[in-house]
């Protein structure tokens, strides 16, 4: 039916300030809508603009800054702007990957919020024609023990809420991923007080597609049918994108209707049907109905193709009666796709979906005029230029405040009194007054360092039988069947460091994620990012965001890992309390010989244990400042001062190349990044996988406390193990790379964990005892048990 033959009814509404506020549309934005349409909008049109111009969909506060990110390389096939980024991984294969947030839904309804976060990121992958190969997640919660909240009288209630959020989110991730049948390779989980009112759930997925079988979310071909496939549309998730673009206030839990409900079994059917339909050659373009549902998929597919879509909502499969056009267009019901098929072959597509028991209904067609036209009951209820919803969405240059260090650079006097400066008295044994073994146990039991197996054991990490290294490794490693190649992937982000220095902290997020990938022997080649920040209308928050993007850009350029896409999640504030700035980075690397992937744990007694690190060290004062940002300062000293560790990105790049050569030459048995808890924790964690111990001797850092030698956190450092006869070869390889040095720390032994500084033993424990502390800490915290000893 032609538009001119229709009885036009644009659902005139009475404009009120309350109506605009309900749609998060400012008066100025409303005037832009009127100018774009040449008339006042109808109710459905106002709803469409509200979701497409939301922060979640339009990136109106961040787009101006995101343009500074590097997005190109010889390997990048598809950068930002599609459902997922794609890189060429060789042998005719390409890899699609992306990370996205589902923060607000997971706070309101933890199980479904997290579950649908997994479902959404999986659809982003197979929309590109890629079969999902792996998922990971980056999680942030408030403290799960009362002592981290100090003397706050509300601490018991806050901790109970955090327990509930953690358990619900993990169950949702496990429930969806396990039922869908995709391995979860772990990721990272951290705890800080600032996340008590606003947890973060960032979901990452990666899939494989043949280089010549990639699909794009672009409509084309005038007269081609538009086909709705998958689950029926309901009233769940309406205004989900708008809800995700505003702060939480009192009563946020009442927004549960804004959270979608997922069905992983339906999604599995949808995957298989989509893949089979794509193979018919009859699919022209395809897009997931994710944020903003049918609205987003229709206008964006048309905009990318320079055409329009006309859709009749009466044909949309619905699971509830009496749904209005407004509700159908804004619903974010899950497991739905929109595709454009060749008009001469569309019946092939429909037959495929019927075979899998899924709805496949022609709901419209591609039109020449680049507009979104929506019909309902024979009436035209929306007629909007595509460009006004996409490219012409508001772009704000919000005020960027002057960033100021939030803490002092020097440690408080009472902290200095607790540290052991003992360079001259070490030989006299006065340092023994400090029980370093107890401090190590405290760190191993801390929520940010302890084993997360309580979480990862709920995930299936081996389904599809491609997993080479799973949860607990430095990075996940998957084989590409039919080739010798493999893919490594890791997530990282230290929000405490970003709070202390957003630019440097963001550089560290890129560097550490890439370092974890490099520890497996893979070459880091590309990145995706999820930028979690507070209210962008506050200049100090925009200062954090802008600085963090500068840091990500600098690190990605130096390390050769362009950003292929990602997500920005703003307004992560509850009752005015914002989170730490939390950029999370996902890095993907390529292994030419997956059989040479390097593990993180010691595997043999009698191996040499080596430290590979920058050849130059920062000045004394700078290193003491860096100590204040460590997990030791947070957990043991209950203090925070100073800055993140200094980072030389060129030395970091040298380290990655060196690790790849060492792995490729079969010279090392294990490699582990030194991060939270410093070298003592890294050595302990390397022992836990196989129960192999270590005897190590650290060099004393002049004029610094012994705690710094054991627990200080520095950049670009790894613990390696290798056969003793290969130490010289390892040193020769490292000598080829500028800025690196190798030092022999000791050797692996049976069951004993012994660490000395300048020859004096400061820690001597059984590996099994330390492992017990590390492995049981999180379950004990969730049961509210007292800390376990050894």
N, C-alpha and C positions, 0 to 999 in steps of 0.2 A: 504494500500500500504506500503510495507516494505521500510525503509530508504535506504537500499543498492540499490534499484531499481530506486531511484530518480536521476534526473539530478540536481546536487548540484550547487547552486548559492548563495553564501554568501554575495552578494551585496558589493563587494569590494569598499572601499572608499579611497580617498586620505587623509591621516592623516595630519591635520594642527593644529597648536596651537589654531586657532579660533574655529575649530570643537570641540576640547576637552573643550574649555572654554564654548561653547554653551551647552555642556552636563554636565558642572560642574565636569569634570573628570580631576584630576591632572595627570601630566606625570608619576608620580610613580604609581598611580592607573592604568593607562593604561598599564604599564609594567606587573602589576599583572594580568590584564585581558588577555594579550597575553600569560602569563605563564599558566593560568588556561585552556585556549583553545588550547594551543600548536600552535597557529597561530594568525595573526591579526584578530580582530573582523570585521564582516560586519556592515553595518549601523544599521540594526534592532537590532543586538546584542549589539552594542554600546549604543543604546537607552535603551535597557533592563537593561544593567549594570548601566546606569546613574540614572535610577529611583530606582532600588533596592539598589544601594549604596549611594543614597541620604541620607542626615541627617534624613529626615522625615521617611524613611522606615528602614534604617539600624541602627539608633542610634549610629553611629560610634564614636561620641564624648562623649556619655553619658553611653554606656553599661558598661564600666568598673566601673562606679560609681553606677549605678543602682543595681549592684549585692549586694550592702550593705543593701538593703531594706529587711525587713522581709516579707515573702510571705506565711507563713504556719500557720495553726491553725487547731483545730479539726473541725471547720466549713468550711474551705476552700475546695471546691470540685475541682475547677480549678483556678490556679493562672496565673501569666503573661505568655504570649506566645500564647494565643488563641485570638479569636475575642473579648471576654469579660471574665471577671472573674466571678466565680460562688461560692456562699456559700449555705450551707444547712440551711434552716430556719424552719425546723420541719414540722410535719404532712405530710411528703412525698413531700414537696415542696422545690424547690431551687430557688435562686434569682440570675439572671445574671445582671451585671451592669458595667458601664465603663464611663470614661470621655475622650473626645478628643478635640483637638483644630482645628479651621478653621480660623486662624488669618489672614494670608496673603490674602486668597480669599475674606475675608470680607472687607478688606481695598480696594481691587481693585474693587469689585462689591458687595456692602454691602448686598443687598437683596438676590441674589443668593448664595453668599458666606456663609451667615448665614443659609439660607434655606437648602443648601446641607450639611452643618455641622450637622443639625438635622437629615436629611435623612440618612447620613452615620452612625451616632451613633445608630439610630434605627435598621439599617440592622445588625450592629454588635450584637445587642441583639437577633433579631429573627433568625439570622444564627445559634445561639446556641440552637434553638428549643424553645426559650422563647417568650411569647407574651408580647410586651412592655406594661408596666403598668403606667409609668410616665417619664417625662423629666424635667430637670432643666437646667439653664444656668448661667455661671459666665462671666460677661461682664466688660470690661475696655475701657474707652474712655478718650479723652482729655477733658479739661474744656468746659462747655457749657455756661460760662459767662466770659466776658472779664476781670473782676477784678482779676480773678485768674491767669491771664497771665501778670499782672503788666502793665508796660508802653510800652510793646512790640508793635511797630507800626503795626505789622502784625496780632495783636490779632483779629480784626474783621473778617478777612478772615479765620483764624484758627478756630474761634468759629463757623462760618458758616459751615465749613467743618465737624467739630465735630457734629453739629446738624444733618447734612446730613447722617453721618455714623450711629449715634444713631438711627435715624428714619428708615433708610434702614435695619439695622440689626434686630431691633425689628420687623419690618414688615415681614422680611424673616422668622424669628423664628415662628412668629404667623401664617403666611400663610401656612407654611409646617406642623407644628404640629396640627393646627386646622383642616386642610383638611384631614390629616392622621387619626385623631381621637384619640389622646393621650393627657392626661391632662398635663399641664405645672404647676408645683408646685412652680415656682418662681426661687429662687437662690440668686444671689447678683449682684449688679452693682456699680462700683466705678469709680471715675473720678480723674485723675492726669495729669499734663502737659506732662509727658513723653509718654503718649499714644496718643498724637495728631497725630503723624505720623505712629502709629502702634497700632491700637486697638486690643484687645484680645476678641475672641469669643470662649469660652470653653463650649461644649455641653455635658450634662450628660444624660444617659438614664438607666432605670431599668426595668426588666421584670421578669415574673414568668414562671417556667417550672417544670414539675413533675421530681422528682429526677431520675427516671428511663427512662426519655425521652430526655436526653441531647444529642445534636449532636455536632460533632467536625469537624474542617476543615482539615481533613486528608484523602488523597486518598489511596485506597487499592484495591486489587483484580485485578491481571493482566488480561487485556482484558475487564475490565469493561468500559462502555462508559462514556465519559465526556460530560456533557450536559450544554449548555449555556441557561439561562432562563432570562426572563424579557425584559427590553427595548432594542431597537436597538442601535448599536454603531455609534456614530458620531465623529466629530472632536473637540468637546468641552472637555476641561480639559487636553489636551495633554501637558505633562511635568508639570502637576500640582504639583506633589510631588517634582520635582526639584525646581520649583518656590518657594515652601514653605520652601526650605532649603537654601535660600540665602537672603542677605540684599536687601532692597528696595533702589533704586537710583532714580534719576530724571526720570520722565516719567513712573512710575510704573503702572499707569492706563492703559498703552498700553498693559499690560499683560492680559487684559480681556479674550482673547481666552483660557487662562489657567484655567479659572474658569468654573466649570461645571454648567449645567442648570438642575434644579430638577423638578420632577413631583410627588407631594404627592399622587395623586389619583392612579397613576401607582404603587407607593410604597405600597399603601394599598392592591391593588390586589396581588402584589408580596408577601406580608406578608401572606395573606390568602392561596394563592397557595402553598407557602413553607410549612406552617403548615400542610396543608392537604396532601401534598406529603410525608412529614416526617412520617405521620401516616400510610402510606401504608406499611412501613417497607422496601421499595425498595431503599431508599436513604442511601448510604454508607458514604458520606462525603459532606460537603457544605461550601462554603466560599463566602463572599461578594466581589464584585469587587470594592474595595474602592480606596485608594491611589495606583497609578500605575496600576489600572484597571486589564485587563486580564493578564498582566505580573505577578503581585503580586499573584493573586489567583492560577495561574497554577504552578509556581515554589514553592510556599509555601505549597500548598496541597501535591505536590509530595515529598518535603523535609520532611514534618512531617510524611509521611507514608513510607519513605525509598524507594520510587518507582519513576518512571518518568511519564511524560505526553507527548503525541504526539498530536498536535492540527493542524487541517487544517483550515486556516483562511478564505478560500472561503466559508465555511459553517457558519461563524459568521454573524448573522443578522446585516445589515448595513442600516442606514438611509441616507447615502450620497454615491454618486457614486465615483468610482475611488480611493477609499482609499487604501493607501499603507500598506504593512505589518507593517512598522514602526508606522504609525498612528493608526492602529487597536490595536496593542499591547500596545501603550502608552495612548490611549484614556481613560479618566476617566468619560465617560458618566455615568449617574446615573441610579439607580434602576435596576441593573444587578447582577446576581449571577452565580456562577459556581458550579455544583454539580457532584458527581460521583454516578452512580446508579448501582445496581446489573444487570449484563448483561442478566439475565434470566427474569428480571421483569421491565426493564427500560420503557417498553411501558405504565405501570401504571403511572409512573411519568409524561411522556409526555402528557397523557390524562388529568391529573389533570391541567396542565398549559394551555392546549388547552381549557378546560372548563372555565378557568378564562380569556380567551382571550389574553394570553401572549405567546410570542415566547418561544419555548422549542426545541432546535436543538442539535443533536449530533454533536459535533465539534472535537472529538478525542477519545482517549482511554488511559487507564493506561498501561504503559509498564514496564518491569522488570528493565531495566537500569535506574538508578536515574538521568535522564537528562531531560531537557526541549527541546523538538524538535518542531519547528514551521515551517509549510509548507504554501506556498502561490502560487497559480497558478501552483501547481505541483513541485515547487522548494523548497528545504530546505533553509530557510532564517535565521534560528537560531538553534544552537545545542550546548547547554550549560549545564555543570554539575550543578545540583540544589544547591549543597553545596557551590559552588563558589558564588552564588547569595545570599545565606542566612547565614549559619554558618561561611563561610569564607569571608564575607564582611569585609572591613577594620575596624580595631578597633584601635582607636587613644588614646594614653595616652598624651593628650594635656597638655602643661605646666599649672600648677595651681599656680597662683600668691599668694602673701601674702595679705590676706584681711586686709584692714585698715579702721577704722571708718571714714565715709565720713563727719561727722560734729563734732563740739565740744560737750563735755559732759555737760558743764555748760550753763545756759541760758545767752544770751547777756544782758548787763547792761540795755539797753533800755527796754527789756522785763520785767526785774525785777521791773522797775519803774511802769509798767502797772498792776502788780499784787497787791493784797490786803492782806498784812500780818497784821492781826488785832487781834491776840489772846488777847492782853491786852486791846485793845481799842474797842472790840466788844460790850461790855456792854454800851459804851458811844455813840454808834451809828455812829461812823465815817466811818464804812464800808458801810454805805448807799450811799456814794459817787459813788460806783460802782453799776450800774443797772444790777443785775444778771438776771433779767427777760429778758432784751434785749439780753444779751449774750445767754441765753437759746433759745430765738427765732432765733438768728443768727445760732446757731447749728442745730436747728430743720429744718431750711431752707437750710442748706448746702447740696450740691449735694450728698455727701456721706451718709448723715443721713436721708434726707427727704424721704417722701413716694415715693415708686417706682410704685404706682398703675397706673400711666400713662402708664407704661410698662406692668405690669402684667394683667391689665384689657383688653389688646389686646389678651391675651391668654385664651383658654378654659381650665379651671382648674377642671371642674366637669365631663367631658365626661367619660364614662365607669362606672360612679357612684361608684367608689372605694375611692374617696377622703374623708378623715376625716379632715385633716388640709391642707390648701392650701397656696397660696401666702400671705405674711404678718405674718405668724406664724414663730416661731423659726426654725422649720423644717417641711418639708412636711411629712404627714402621710397618708398611704394607707392601707385599709383593704385587707386581703386575704380572698376572699369570700369562704364560706363553712367551714371556721375555725374561731376560736376566735382570731387569731393572726393578727398582723399588722406590717408594715415596716415603719420606719422613715428614712428620708434622708436629708442631708444638705450639702451645699458647702461653703467653706470659704477660704480666703487668704488675708492677709494685706500686700500689697507690700511695703508700707512705712516702716513697721517694718522690712521686709526682706532687704530693702535697708540699714537700719541702722545696722542690724545684721542678716545676712542670716540664720545662724543656729537657733538662738533664734526665729526669725520671722517665720521660717518654723515650729518649734515646736508649736508656737501659732496657725498656720493655722490648724494643726491637732487637737490641743486641743479645739479650738473654734468650729470647725465643729462638733467634738464629743460632746462638751458641749451642743450645740444646739439640737442635737439628744437626749441627756440625759434629757434635759428640758422637753421633751414630755413624759418622763417616760420610753423610750426605752433604751435598753442596746446596746451601740455601739459595733459592732463586726467585721467590715471590712472596708477597705478604697480603693479608687482609686485616682490617682493623675494626674494632668496636669502641667507639669513643663515648664513655659514660661520664656525664658531668651534671652539675646542678643547673640552676635557673639562669639562662643566658641573658635575661634582662638585667642581671647584676653585673656591672663592669668587672668586678674581681673574678667572676666565673668566666667571662669572655677572655680575660687575661690568661687564665689557666688553659682554656681551650686553644687559643691562638698560639701560646707558647708550646703546648704539647704537640700541636700539628707541626710547628717548626722543628721540634726535636725528632718527630717521626720522619719527617722529610729528610733531615740531615743524615739520620742513621740509615734509612732505606737507600739513599743515594750512595753512601759510603760502602754499604754491604751488598749492593747489587740486588736488592729485593723490592722492586716496585710494588705499589699498592694496586691490586686488581679490583678492589671493591670493598664494601663493608657497610657500616651502619653507624649512625650517630644517635645516641640516646641522651636527651637533655631533660631538664626539669626533674632530675632525681633528687628531690627534696621532699621532706615531710614536715609539715608545720614549721616551715622556714629553716629546717636543719638540713643542710646539703651533705652529700657524700664527699669523700676525697675525690679529686680528679682521678679518673680510672680509665686510661686508655689501655685496652687489651689488644695484643698483637698476635695474630696467627701467622706462622711462617711455614712454608712448604719447601722441602728440599728434594733433590733427586739423587738416588744411588744408582750408579751404572751397574754395579754388581751387588745385588741385594744379599747374596751369600756372604759378603764381607762386612755386613752391618756390625757395628761395635756395640757391645752391651755396656751398661752403666755399673754393674757390680763386679767385684773381684771374683774370679773364677778358679784360681789356682793358688795354693800355698807355695811360697818360694819365688814368687814374682817380685820384680823391682817395682816400687811405688814412686812415681815421679810427679813433680809439680811443673806445669808449663804455665808461664805467666809473663807479663810485661817486664822487659829488662830494666826499665826505669820505674822509680817509685815516687809518689808525691812527697812534698815536704812534711816534716813532722806535724806541724800545726794542722795542716790539711787532713792528715790521716786521723788525727784526734777528732776533728769535726765530723769526718765520715763515720766514725765509730758510733756517733749519736743517732744515726739513722738505722742502725742494725737491729736485728731481732733480739740480740743480747740486751741492748739498751732498753728495748720495749718490754721484754719478758722478765729479765733478771733485775734490771735497775729501775724499771717502771719510769723511765725518763725518755725524753725525745729532744734532741738538739742537733745542730750542725746541718750537714748537707748529704746528699747521696754521694757514693764514691765517684771519683773522677773517672772519665772514660775517654780513651783515645780510640776513635773509630777506625783509624788506619791500622793500629795494632790489633784491634778486634778482627778486622778483615784478614790480617795475616794469620791469626789464630785459626780461623775457619779453613783457610786454604791448607794450613799445616795439618790440621786434623784429618782433612780429606785425603791428603797424601799418606799420612801414617796409616789410615784405615785401608786405603787402596793397596798399600804395600804389605798388608798383613803384619804390621810391626807392633800393634798394641792389642791387648786383650780386653781392656775396658777404658772408658773415658767418662768422667763425671764433672759437671759444672760445679764450681764453688759459688754458692749463693747464700741463701738464708742460713745463718748460724756459722758461717765461715768454714775454715778448713777442718776443724775438729768434727763438725756435723757432717761434712761431705765425706770424710774418711769413715765415720761410723755408718752412714747410709750405704756406702759401698760394700760394707761387710755383711749387711743384713740379708741380701738376696740368697747367698749360698753358705752363710755361716763361716766365711773365711775372715780371719782376723788380720790385724796390721800392727807392725811395730814401726813407729815413725819418730823422727827427730826434726823439730822445726828450728830454724834459725831465729835468734832473738832480734826483734826490732828495737834498735836503740831508743831509749827514753820513752818507750810506750809500755803500757801495762801488759802483763802476761795474758790478760783476757783478750787483748787485741790480737796477739799472736794466734790464739786458739779460735776466737769467735768473731774476729773482725771480717767484714764483708768488703771485698774488692772486686773490681771488674776484670774480665778477660783472663780468668784463671780456671784451670782444670786439673783434676787429679787423673793421672794415667797409670795403668799397670801394664807391664810387658815382661817377657822373659829377660833374665839378667844379661844374657849374651847379646841382647838386642839394644841395650841401653845406649851404646855408642852410636848405633845407627839412628835411633830416635833423636839423639842430640844433634847429629849431622843434619837430619831433615829440618829440625827446628831452627838450626843455624842459618838456613837458607831464607828464612822469613824475617823481614825487618821488625825490630822491636821486641822479639821474643827471647826468653831464656828458659832453660830446663834445669831443674835441681832434683837430685835424688833425695827423697824423704825417708825411705826405709824399704821394708819388704813386707809381703803378705805372709801370715803365719796361721797356725791353727787356733781358732777360738779366742785368742787373746787380743784385746784392744789396748794398746799402750802408746801414749803420745808423750814425748819429752820436748823440752825447750832448752836448747844449748846443752843437751846431755842430761838435764835433770828431768826425771819422770814426774809429770804432773797428773796424768790420768792412767790408771791401770785397772781395767775392768774385763769381765767376761763379755764376749759379743752377745751371747744369749740373754744376759741380763739387760744390756742396753736395748737390744731388740724388743724385749718384753715391754720395756717402758714406752718405746716408740710405737709399737704396734697396738697397744691396748689403751692408749691415752684418749682417743676420740670416743670410742664406745663408753669409756668410764665417765667422760665429761657429759655425755648424753644421758647416762644413768645417774649423774650427779654423785658418782662414787668419789672417795678420796683418791689422790694420786697414788699410783702403784709404785712400789720400790723395785729393786732388782733382786 
